[in-house]
Amino acid sequence: MRTIFTLLILAALATPAPAQHLSADGAPQTFHFLAEQYFDKYFGFNPTAGTSAGFHRYDTELEDYSTASTAAEIAWLHATDKKLAPIDARALDAADAADFQILVNNIHSQLLELEVIRNQEKNADLYSSGITNSVFVIMEREYASANMRLRAVVAREQKMPQVLLDARKNLKDPPRIFTEIALEQIDGDVSFFENDVPKAFASANDERAKADFARSNAAVIQALKEYGAWLRSDLLPRSNGDFKLGADTFRKKLLYDEMVDTPLDHLLDVAYDDLHKNQADFARVAKEIDPTRTPQEVLAELGALHPPPDQLLSTFQQTFDSLTTFIRVHHIVTLPSDVTPVLEETPPFMRATTFASMDPPGPYETESTKAYFNVTLPEKGWAADRVADYMTAFNVGTIVSTSVHEAYPGHYVQYLYTPTYQSKIRRLINANTNVEGWAHYCEQMMLDAGYAAAPSDATPEQLRKAKLVRLGQIQDALLRDARFVVSIKLHSGQITFDQAVDFFVKEGYQSHETGLVETKRGTGDPTYLYYTLGKLQIMKLREDMKKKQGAQFSLEQFHDQFLRQGPIPIKLIRKAMLHDDSPTL
């Protein structure tokens, strides 16, 4: 019977006419077969993503950026799209119909990237940072012995010089900002291979692997140095391209990645409404704290409220403990596990790029299943004034917001729900409006629910501290509001790069340096509006559920039901929870 069924499936795949639809009996089986086949091929083209997801049969492979490989990937995506076309989503149950739409959109998103956006022709950092990341994902988790992982690193490193040669062939009139960013990153990439990779595998004792690594690593370092010199002398002078997607491509990317089809002018109205609301709240809270100073002067006070460096890890642990207690007592969300992430100092090879981060295992990782919360401490040799300046990034407000966003009930809790996801599609294809939208939503939701609030008998100092924490949360929201506006205006040509920087400063209440970094990010991460966009979609869904359920509404049940759907577009979660196609905004 299994053989006959397979032959029927293959026949269906071999000869579908565009106007045909598979029967209700055949559609689910065909869809499941194609979905499984899709990921096998996808990770063949994207082996670094395979390693990160926990599929270690791809560990010795590396992305092939040759024009022939790119053409083969495009052809495969088109062929898969055609195979999916005969499936009538109405013949699938609700969960499969949603998964079907997610998979089709994912294919269209990749085709948009490869055929229209064409970052392989524009972004020099795609290659140099790409190969760096391909080793990082092997280093970051001890899913196998050091010897075995070192052999995988060697196999990938041996292919890296060719990647950087392919980059020279592929890059054509890139945007100057993209080449400048690649040049800013290249010394860090070189340092990573010179210092961090050898340190990560110091315990390896396979002499042949170590000798092979010495050769392959030296070749990569030399290739990266030569690539950096080429970027500066050859590519930079002829980097006159445009980073802007244009309104039409921006709309399509938003549709395929997030299932958001709201007109851009309406999205801007939504963004400005939230921006102005948060600006008013910022001014109100700052005035309550100290009416004699400007809001920015009040905010500066928050930076001075931080623990000593040697108590930073324990402060995060205490915050985790208080968050989980609050979540349980106030029935915020069901915590599927009592296992907490392992708090540790950020590994040396990650310290240059992050203050704090959550590092959960991939959804299919079976050997290294601990989640790590990494905190970057100040270096021991730093002068006292540098340490003091650095520690302002770990003020009481930041510790609360970071703990909520990254851990409880943000990214880590969402990761704990992974076993409940119904399909491989929901484990492997994520919508950022869901993932980052959920974590950003939690920052405000937890304070609204009473976390970090001053007690009823609070002293003036306790009341002041609680309001400062709220002020920090609002400033973080303003940063995300500014991303929302800038992403649309920058990529539709309504503002220049410099005007975008000014917008972060004047309207988002950020420093000029932050505005510059954020605008640079926006050139290459065009839809980074997904933080606030997702947060607002979740808040509207919550209010609509309250209206529907009335007195029966439970915040805990709402959050549980939301997370059990998986990190999918919120439009699909609305369909599952409200059973309608009402607007997400």
VEXPA-733993 format. One line per 4 residues: number of its first residue (from 1); their letters; for each residue z, y, x of C-alpha. Coordinates in Angstrom, 1 decimal, always signed. Example, Ala and Ser with C-alpha at 12.3 -4.5 7.8 and 13.67 -1.06 7.14 Angstrom:
<pamars>
1) as) +7.8:-4.5:+12.3 | +7.1:-1.1:+13.7
</pamars>
This chain:
<pamars>
1) mrti) +0.0:+0.0:+0.0 | +0.8:+2.4:+2.8 | -2.6:+1.7:+4.4 | -4.4:+2.3:+1.1
5) ftll) -2.4:+5.5:+0.6 | -3.3:+6.8:+4.0 | -7.0:+6.1:+3.5 | -6.9:+8.0:+0.2
9) ilaa) -5.3:+10.9:+1.9 | -7.9:+10.9:+4.7 | -10.7:+10.7:+2.2 | -9.2:+13.7:+0.3
13) latp) -9.1:+15.7:+3.6 | -12.6:+14.7:+4.7 | -14.6:+15.8:+1.6 | -12.9:+18.6:-0.4
17) apaq) -15.3:+21.0:-2.1 | -13.9:+24.5:-2.4 | -14.0:+24.5:-6.2 | -12.2:+21.1:-6.5
21) hlsa) -8.5:+20.7:-7.1 | -6.4:+17.7:-6.3 | -4.7:+16.0:-9.2 | -1.0:+16.4:-10.0
25) dgap) -0.5:+12.9:-8.5 | -2.4:+13.6:-5.2 | -1.4:+17.2:-4.5 | +2.2:+16.6:-3.4
29) qtfh) +1.4:+13.7:-1.1 | -1.6:+15.5:+0.4 | +0.5:+18.7:+1.0 | +3.3:+16.8:+2.7
33) flae) +0.9:+15.0:+4.9 | -0.9:+18.2:+5.9 | +2.4:+20.0:+6.5 | +3.6:+17.3:+8.9
37) qyfd) +0.2:+17.3:+10.7 | +0.3:+21.1:+10.9 | +3.5:+21.3:+13.0 | +2.4:+18.6:+15.4
41) kyfg) -0.8:+20.6:+16.2 | +1.0:+24.0:+16.1 | +3.5:+23.0:+18.8 | +0.6:+21.7:+20.9
45) fnpt) -0.7:+25.2:+21.0 | +2.8:+26.7:+21.2 | +4.9:+24.3:+23.3 | +7.6:+26.9:+24.2
49) agts) +8.3:+27.3:+20.5 | +8.5:+23.5:+20.4 | +11.2:+23.4:+23.1 | +13.1:+26.1:+21.3
53) agfh) +13.0:+24.2:+18.0 | +14.4:+21.0:+19.7 | +11.1:+19.0:+20.0 | +11.3:+18.2:+23.7
57) rydt) +8.1:+16.2:+24.0 | +6.4:+19.6:+24.6 | +8.7:+20.6:+27.5 | +6.2:+19.9:+30.2
61) eled) +3.4:+21.8:+28.5 | +2.6:+25.5:+28.6 | +0.6:+27.9:+26.4 | -3.0:+28.0:+27.3
65) ysta) -4.4:+31.5:+27.0 | -8.0:+30.7:+28.0 | -10.7:+31.9:+25.7 | -11.7:+28.2:+25.0
69) staa) -8.1:+27.4:+23.9 | -7.8:+30.5:+21.7 | -11.2:+29.6:+20.1 | -9.9:+26.0:+19.5
73) eiaw) -6.7:+27.3:+17.9 | -8.6:+29.7:+15.6 | -11.0:+26.9:+14.6 | -8.0:+24.6:+13.9
77) lhat) -6.3:+27.2:+11.7 | -9.4:+27.8:+9.7 | -9.9:+24.1:+9.3 | -6.3:+23.6:+8.1
81) dkkl) -6.7:+26.5:+5.7 | -9.8:+24.8:+4.2 | -7.9:+21.5:+3.9 | -5.1:+23.2:+2.0
85) apid) -7.5:+25.1:-0.3 | -8.1:+22.2:-2.8 | -4.4:+21.8:-3.5 | -3.4:+23.4:-6.8
89) aral) +0.1:+24.9:-6.3 | +0.6:+24.4:-10.1 | +0.5:+20.7:-9.4 | +3.5:+21.0:-7.1
93) daad) +7.2:+21.2:-8.1 | +8.8:+24.6:-7.6 | +10.2:+24.0:-4.1 | +6.9:+22.5:-2.8
97) aadf) +4.9:+25.3:-4.4 | +7.0:+27.8:-2.5 | +6.6:+25.9:+0.7 | +2.8:+25.7:+0.1
101) qilv) +2.6:+29.5:-0.1 | +4.8:+29.9:+3.0 | +2.5:+27.6:+5.0 | -0.7:+29.2:+3.8
105) nnih) +0.7:+32.7:+4.6 | +1.8:+31.5:+8.1 | -1.8:+30.3:+8.8 | -3.2:+33.7:+7.6
109) sqll) -0.7:+35.5:+9.7 | -1.7:+33.7:+12.9 | -5.4:+34.2:+12.1 | -4.7:+38.0:+11.6
113) elev) -3.0:+38.0:+15.0 | -5.7:+36.1:+16.9 | -8.8:+37.5:+15.2 | -7.8:+41.1:+14.2
117) irnq) -4.7:+42.3:+16.1 | -5.8:+40.4:+19.2 | -2.6:+41.0:+21.3 | -4.1:+38.5:+23.9
121) ekna) -6.5:+41.4:+24.7 | -4.0:+44.2:+24.6 | -0.5:+43.1:+25.7 | -0.1:+42.4:+29.4
125) dlys) +3.6:+41.5:+28.8 | +2.5:+38.7:+26.5 | +1.7:+36.7:+29.7 | +4.3:+37.7:+32.2
129) sgit) +7.3:+37.7:+29.8 | +5.7:+34.7:+28.0 | +5.9:+32.4:+31.0 | +9.4:+33.7:+31.8
133) nsvf) +10.6:+32.7:+28.3 | +9.0:+29.3:+28.6 | +11.5:+28.6:+31.4 | +14.4:+30.4:+29.8
137) vime) +14.3:+28.0:+26.7 | +14.7:+25.0:+29.1 | +17.5:+26.7:+31.0 | +19.6:+28.1:+28.1
141) reya) +20.7:+24.7:+26.7 | +21.8:+21.6:+28.5 | +20.0:+19.2:+26.1 | +19.2:+16.9:+29.0
145) sanm) +20.3:+16.4:+32.6 | +19.6:+19.1:+35.1 | +17.2:+16.8:+36.9 | +15.2:+16.1:+33.8
149) rlra) +15.0:+19.7:+32.8 | +14.1:+20.8:+36.3 | +11.1:+18.4:+36.2 | +10.0:+20.1:+33.0
153) vvar) +10.3:+23.5:+34.6 | +8.2:+22.4:+37.5 | +5.5:+21.1:+35.1 | +5.4:+24.4:+33.4
157) eqkm) +5.5:+26.5:+36.5 | +2.6:+24.6:+38.0 | +0.5:+26.0:+35.1 | +1.7:+29.6:+35.3
161) pqvl) -0.6:+31.0:+38.0 | -3.5:+30.1:+35.8 | -2.0:+31.9:+32.8 | -1.8:+35.1:+34.9
165) ldar) -5.4:+34.6:+35.9 | -6.4:+34.2:+32.3 | -4.6:+37.4:+31.5 | -6.9:+39.3:+33.9
169) knlk) -9.9:+37.9:+32.0 | -8.5:+38.6:+28.5 | -7.0:+42.1:+28.8 | -9.5:+44.7:+27.6
173) dppr) -8.7:+48.4:+27.2 | -5.1:+47.8:+26.2 | -2.8:+50.6:+24.9 | -1.2:+52.5:+27.9
177) ifte) +2.3:+52.0:+26.4 | +1.8:+48.2:+26.4 | +0.8:+48.2:+30.1 | +3.7:+50.5:+31.0
181) iale) +6.1:+48.2:+29.2 | +4.7:+45.2:+31.1 | +5.3:+47.1:+34.4 | +8.8:+48.0:+33.3
185) qidg) +9.5:+44.3:+32.8 | +7.7:+42.8:+35.7 | +10.5:+43.3:+38.3 | +12.9:+41.6:+36.0
189) dvsf) +10.5:+38.7:+35.5 | +10.2:+38.3:+39.3 | +14.0:+38.5:+39.7 | +14.5:+35.9:+37.0
193) fend) +12.5:+33.4:+39.0 | +13.9:+34.5:+42.4 | +17.6:+34.3:+41.4 | +18.3:+33.0:+37.9
197) vpka) +16.2:+29.9:+37.8 | +17.4:+28.5:+41.1 | +21.0:+29.2:+40.1 | +20.6:+27.5:+36.7
201) fasa) +19.5:+24.2:+38.4 | +21.9:+24.3:+41.4 | +23.5:+21.1:+40.2 | +20.2:+19.1:+40.2
205) nder) +20.2:+16.4:+42.9 | +16.7:+14.9:+42.5 | +15.4:+15.8:+46.0 | +11.7:+15.3:+45.0
209) akad) +12.1:+17.5:+42.0 | +13.9:+20.2:+44.1 | +11.1:+20.1:+46.7 | +8.4:+20.4:+44.0
213) fars) +10.4:+23.2:+42.4 | +10.6:+25.1:+45.6 | +6.8:+25.1:+45.8 | +6.1:+25.8:+42.2
217) naav) +8.7:+28.6:+41.9 | +7.4:+30.3:+45.0 | +3.9:+30.2:+43.6 | +5.0:+31.7:+40.4
221) iqal) +6.9:+34.5:+42.2 | +3.9:+35.3:+44.2 | +1.6:+35.2:+41.2 | +3.9:+37.6:+39.3
225) keyg) +4.0:+40.0:+42.2 | +0.2:+40.0:+42.4 | +0.0:+40.4:+38.7 | +2.3:+43.4:+38.8
229) awlr) +0.2:+45.0:+41.6 | -3.0:+44.4:+39.5 | -1.3:+45.9:+36.4 | -0.5:+49.1:+38.3
233) sdll) -3.7:+49.5:+40.4 | -6.4:+48.1:+38.0 | -5.2:+47.8:+34.4 | -3.1:+50.9:+34.0
237) prsn) -5.8:+53.4:+34.9 | -8.1:+51.9:+32.2 | -5.4:+51.4:+29.6 | -6.8:+53.7:+26.9
241) gdfk) -6.6:+51.5:+23.8 | -4.7:+52.1:+20.6 | -1.5:+50.3:+19.7 | -1.7:+51.3:+16.0
245) lgad) -2.5:+48.5:+13.5 | -3.9:+50.8:+10.9 | -2.7:+50.8:+7.3 | -4.9:+47.9:+6.1
249) tfrk) -3.8:+45.5:+8.9 | -0.2:+46.6:+8.5 | -0.3:+45.8:+4.8 | -1.8:+42.3:+5.5
253) klly) +0.8:+41.5:+8.2 | +3.6:+42.5:+5.8 | +2.1:+40.4:+3.1 | +1.6:+37.3:+5.2
257) demv) +4.9:+37.5:+7.1 | +7.2:+38.7:+4.4 | +5.3:+38.3:+1.1 | +5.8:+42.1:+0.5
261) dtpl) +2.8:+43.6:-1.4 | +4.4:+46.9:-2.3 | +2.1:+49.9:-1.6 | +3.0:+51.6:+1.7
265) dhll) +3.6:+55.0:+0.0 | +6.1:+53.4:-2.3 | +7.8:+51.7:+0.6 | +8.1:+55.1:+2.3
269) dvay) +9.8:+56.5:-0.8 | +12.2:+53.6:-0.7 | +12.9:+54.2:+3.0 | +13.5:+57.9:+2.6
273) ddlh) +15.8:+57.3:-0.4 | +18.0:+55.0:+1.6 | +17.9:+57.3:+4.7 | +19.0:+60.3:+2.6
277) knqa) +21.8:+58.3:+0.9 | +23.1:+57.1:+4.3 | +22.9:+60.6:+5.8 | +25.0:+61.9:+2.9
281) dfar) +27.5:+59.1:+3.3 | +27.7:+59.8:+7.0 | +28.5:+63.5:+6.4 | +31.1:+62.7:+3.8
285) vake) +33.0:+60.1:+5.9 | +32.8:+62.3:+9.0 | +34.3:+65.2:+7.0 | +37.1:+63.0:+5.7
289) idpt) +37.9:+62.1:+9.3 | +37.8:+65.7:+10.7 | +36.3:+68.6:+8.8 | +36.5:+70.8:+11.8
293) rtpq) +34.0:+68.9:+13.9 | +30.3:+67.9:+13.4 | +29.6:+64.3:+12.3 | +28.2:+63.5:+15.7
297) evla) +31.3:+64.8:+17.4 | +33.4:+62.6:+15.1 | +31.2:+59.6:+15.9 | +31.8:+60.1:+19.7
301) elga) +35.5:+59.4:+19.1 | +34.6:+55.9:+18.0 | +33.3:+55.1:+21.5 | +36.7:+55.6:+23.0
305) lhpp) +38.3:+52.9:+20.8 | +37.6:+49.7:+22.6 | +39.7:+46.9:+24.2 | +40.2:+46.5:+27.9
309) pdql) +37.4:+44.5:+29.5 | +39.7:+41.5:+30.2 | +40.6:+41.3:+26.5 | +37.0:+41.6:+25.2
313) lstf) +36.4:+37.9:+24.6 | +39.8:+37.4:+23.0 | +39.2:+40.5:+20.8 | +35.9:+38.9:+19.5
317) qqtf) +37.8:+35.6:+18.9 | +40.5:+37.4:+16.9 | +37.8:+39.2:+14.9 | +36.1:+35.9:+14.2
321) dslt) +39.4:+34.5:+13.0 | +40.1:+37.5:+10.8 | +36.5:+37.4:+9.4 | +36.7:+33.7:+8.4
325) tfir) +40.1:+34.2:+6.8 | +38.8:+37.1:+4.8 | +35.7:+35.2:+3.8 | +37.7:+32.3:+2.5
329) vhhi) +40.5:+34.4:+0.8 | +38.0:+36.7:-0.9 | +35.4:+34.0:-1.7 | +32.6:+35.8:+0.0
333) vtlp) +30.5:+32.7:+0.9 | +31.2:+29.0:+1.4 | +31.5:+28.2:+5.1 | +29.8:+24.8:+5.5
337) sdvt) +31.8:+24.0:+8.7 | +35.0:+24.8:+10.4 | +33.3:+24.6:+13.8 | +33.2:+28.1:+15.3
341) pvle) +30.6:+29.2:+17.9 | +31.8:+28.9:+21.6 | +32.7:+32.3:+22.9 | +31.6:+32.7:+26.5
345) etpp) +30.5:+35.3:+29.0 | +26.8:+35.8:+28.9 | +25.0:+33.5:+31.4 | +23.8:+35.4:+34.5
349) fmra) +20.1:+35.1:+33.6 | +20.6:+36.8:+30.2 | +22.9:+39.7:+31.2 | +20.2:+42.3:+31.9
353) ttfa) +18.9:+42.3:+28.3 | +21.8:+41.8:+26.0 | +25.3:+43.0:+25.3 | +26.1:+40.2:+22.9
357) smdp) +24.1:+37.5:+21.3 | +24.3:+34.4:+19.1 | +22.6:+31.3:+20.6 | +22.5:+28.5:+18.1
361) pgpy) +20.5:+25.3:+18.8 | +17.0:+24.8:+17.4 | +16.9:+23.2:+13.9 | +15.8:+19.9:+15.4
365) etes) +18.0:+19.9:+18.5 | +20.1:+16.7:+18.6 | +21.6:+16.7:+22.1 | +22.9:+20.2:+22.7
369) tkay) +24.3:+21.2:+19.3 | +26.9:+23.8:+20.1 | +26.3:+27.4:+19.2 | +27.2:+30.0:+21.8
373) fnvt) +28.3:+33.5:+21.2 | +27.6:+35.3:+24.5 | +29.3:+38.5:+25.5 | +28.2:+40.5:+28.6
377) lpek) +31.2:+41.8:+30.4 | +31.1:+44.6:+33.0 | +30.5:+43.5:+36.5 | +33.6:+43.1:+38.7
381) gwaa) +32.3:+45.5:+41.4 | +31.6:+48.4:+39.1 | +33.4:+51.7:+39.5 | +36.0:+52.7:+36.9
385) drva) +33.8:+55.4:+35.3 | +30.9:+53.0:+34.9 | +33.1:+50.4:+33.3 | +34.5:+53.0:+30.9
389) dymt) +31.0:+54.2:+29.9 | +29.8:+50.6:+29.4 | +32.7:+49.6:+27.3 | +31.9:+52.3:+24.7
393) afnv) +29.3:+49.8:+23.5 | +32.2:+47.5:+22.5 | +34.1:+50.0:+20.4 | +36.0:+48.7:+17.3
397) gtiv) +33.1:+49.5:+15.0 | +30.6:+47.7:+17.2 | +32.8:+44.6:+17.5 | +33.1:+44.4:+13.8
401) stsv) +29.4:+45.0:+13.0 | +28.3:+42.7:+15.9 | +30.7:+39.9:+14.8 | +29.5:+40.2:+11.2
405) heay) +25.8:+40.4:+12.0 | +25.7:+37.7:+14.6 | +28.3:+35.3:+13.3 | +30.4:+35.7:+10.1
409) pghy) +28.8:+35.7:+7.7 | +25.5:+36.7:+9.4 | +23.2:+34.6:+11.6 | +25.7:+31.9:+12.5
413) vqyl) +26.6:+31.1:+8.9 | +23.0:+31.1:+8.0 | +22.4:+28.6:+10.8 | +25.2:+26.4:+9.4
417) ytpt) +23.2:+26.1:+6.2 | +20.2:+24.6:+8.0 | +21.0:+21.0:+7.0 | +20.6:+22.0:+3.3
421) yqsk) +17.1:+23.3:+3.8 | +14.7:+21.2:+1.8 | +11.8:+20.9:+4.2 | +10.5:+21.2:+7.7
425) irrl) +8.6:+24.3:+6.6 | +11.9:+26.1:+5.7 | +13.5:+25.1:+9.0 | +10.6:+26.2:+11.2
429) inan) +9.0:+29.2:+9.4 | +11.3:+32.2:+9.0 | +10.8:+35.5:+7.2 | +12.5:+38.4:+9.1
433) tnve) +13.3:+40.2:+5.9 | +15.5:+37.2:+5.1 | +17.0:+36.5:+8.5 | +17.6:+40.0:+9.8
437) gwah) +17.8:+41.4:+6.2 | +20.7:+39.0:+5.5 | +22.6:+39.9:+8.7 | +22.1:+43.6:+8.1
441) yceq) +23.1:+43.3:+4.5 | +26.3:+41.5:+5.6 | +27.4:+44.5:+7.7 | +27.7:+46.7:+4.6
445) mmld) +28.7:+44.0:+2.2 | +31.7:+42.9:+4.2 | +33.1:+46.5:+4.4 | +32.3:+47.1:+0.7
449) agya) +34.3:+43.9:+0.0 | +37.3:+45.4:+1.8 | +37.1:+43.9:+5.3 | +38.5:+46.3:+7.9
453) aaps) +39.8:+48.6:+5.2 | +43.1:+50.4:+5.7 | +46.1:+48.9:+3.8 | +47.6:+50.7:+0.8
457) datp) +50.5:+51.8:+3.0 | +48.3:+52.8:+5.9 | +49.4:+55.2:+8.5 | +47.1:+58.2:+9.3
461) eqlr) +46.0:+56.4:+12.4 | +45.0:+53.2:+10.5 | +43.2:+55.2:+7.9 | +41.3:+57.1:+10.6
465) kakl) +40.3:+53.9:+12.4 | +39.0:+52.3:+9.1 | +36.9:+55.4:+8.4 | +35.5:+55.4:+12.0
469) vrlg) +34.5:+51.8:+11.5 | +32.6:+52.7:+8.3 | +31.0:+55.7:+10.1 | +29.7:+53.3:+12.8
473) qiqd) +28.3:+51.0:+10.1 | +26.5:+53.9:+8.5 | +25.0:+55.0:+11.8 | +23.7:+51.5:+12.4
477) allr) +22.1:+51.7:+8.9 | +20.5:+55.0:+9.8 | +19.0:+53.4:+12.9 | +17.4:+50.7:+10.7
481) darf) +16.3:+53.4:+8.1 | +14.5:+55.2:+10.9 | +12.8:+52.0:+12.0 | +11.6:+51.6:+8.3
485) vvsi) +10.0:+55.1:+8.2 | +8.6:+55.0:+11.8 | +7.0:+51.6:+11.5 | +4.8:+52.7:+8.6
489) klhs) +4.1:+56.2:+9.7 | +3.4:+55.2:+13.4 | +1.0:+52.4:+12.6 | -0.8:+54.2:+9.8
493) gqit) -1.4:+57.2:+12.1 | +0.8:+59.6:+10.2 | +3.0:+60.5:+13.3 | +2.6:+60.4:+17.0
497) fdqa) +4.7:+58.4:+19.5 | +6.7:+61.6:+20.4 | +7.2:+62.5:+16.8 | +8.6:+59.0:+16.2
501) vdff) +11.1:+59.5:+19.1 | +12.2:+62.8:+17.5 | +12.6:+61.1:+14.1 | +15.1:+58.6:+15.5
505) vkeg) +17.0:+61.5:+17.1 | +17.0:+64.0:+14.2 | +17.0:+61.8:+11.2 | +18.5:+58.5:+12.5
509) yqsh) +21.3:+60.2:+14.5 | +20.4:+58.4:+17.7 | +20.3:+59.5:+21.3 | +17.0:+60.5:+22.8
513) etgl) +17.1:+57.4:+25.1 | +17.7:+55.1:+22.1 | +14.9:+56.9:+20.2 | +12.5:+56.2:+23.1
517) vetk) +13.5:+52.6:+23.4 | +13.2:+52.1:+19.6 | +9.7:+53.7:+19.5 | +8.5:+51.6:+22.4
521) rgtg) +9.7:+48.5:+20.5 | +7.9:+49.7:+17.3 | +4.5:+49.8:+19.1 | +4.6:+46.1:+19.7
525) dpty) +6.9:+45.0:+16.8 | +5.1:+46.9:+14.1 | +6.9:+45.6:+11.0 | +10.5:+46.0:+12.3
529) lyyt) +11.2:+47.7:+9.0 | +12.4:+44.2:+7.9 | +16.1:+44.9:+8.5 | +16.5:+47.5:+5.8
533) lgkl) +13.7:+46.2:+3.7 | +15.3:+42.8:+3.5 | +18.8:+44.3:+3.0 | +17.5:+46.3:+0.0
537) qimk) +15.7:+43.3:-1.5 | +18.9:+41.3:-1.3 | +21.0:+44.0:-2.8 | +18.5:+44.3:-5.7
541) lred) +18.5:+40.6:-6.2 | +22.3:+40.6:-6.3 | +22.3:+43.4:-9.0 | +19.7:+41.6:-11.1
545) mkkk) +21.8:+38.4:-10.9 | +24.8:+40.4:-12.0 | +22.9:+41.7:-15.0 | +21.7:+38.3:-15.9
549) qgaq) +25.0:+36.4:-15.5 | +27.4:+39.1:-16.6 | +31.0:+38.0:-16.4 | +29.9:+34.6:-15.0
553) fsle) +28.6:+36.3:-11.8 | +30.3:+35.1:-8.6 | +29.6:+36.8:-5.2 | +30.3:+33.5:-3.4
557) qfhd) +28.0:+31.5:-5.6 | +25.3:+34.1:-5.2 | +25.5:+34.0:-1.4 | +25.7:+30.2:-1.4
561) qflr) +22.6:+29.9:-3.6 | +20.7:+32.4:-1.5 | +21.5:+30.7:+1.8 | +20.6:+27.2:+0.5
565) qgpi) +17.1:+28.4:-0.2 | +16.5:+28.8:+3.6 | +15.2:+31.8:+5.5 | +12.1:+32.2:+3.3
569) pikl) +10.6:+35.4:+1.8 | +13.0:+37.0:-0.7 | +10.2:+37.1:-3.3 | +10.4:+33.3:-3.4
573) irka) +14.2:+33.3:-3.6 | +14.0:+35.6:-6.5 | +11.6:+33.2:-8.2 | +14.0:+30.3:-7.6
577) mlhd) +17.2:+32.1:-8.7 | +15.9:+34.4:-11.5 | +13.0:+32.2:-12.6 | +10.7:+35.2:-12.9
581) dspt) +8.3:+37.3:-10.8 | +10.1:+40.6:-11.1 | +9.7:+43.1:-8.3 | +11.8:+42.7:-5.2
585) l) +12.4:+46.5:-4.8
</pamars>
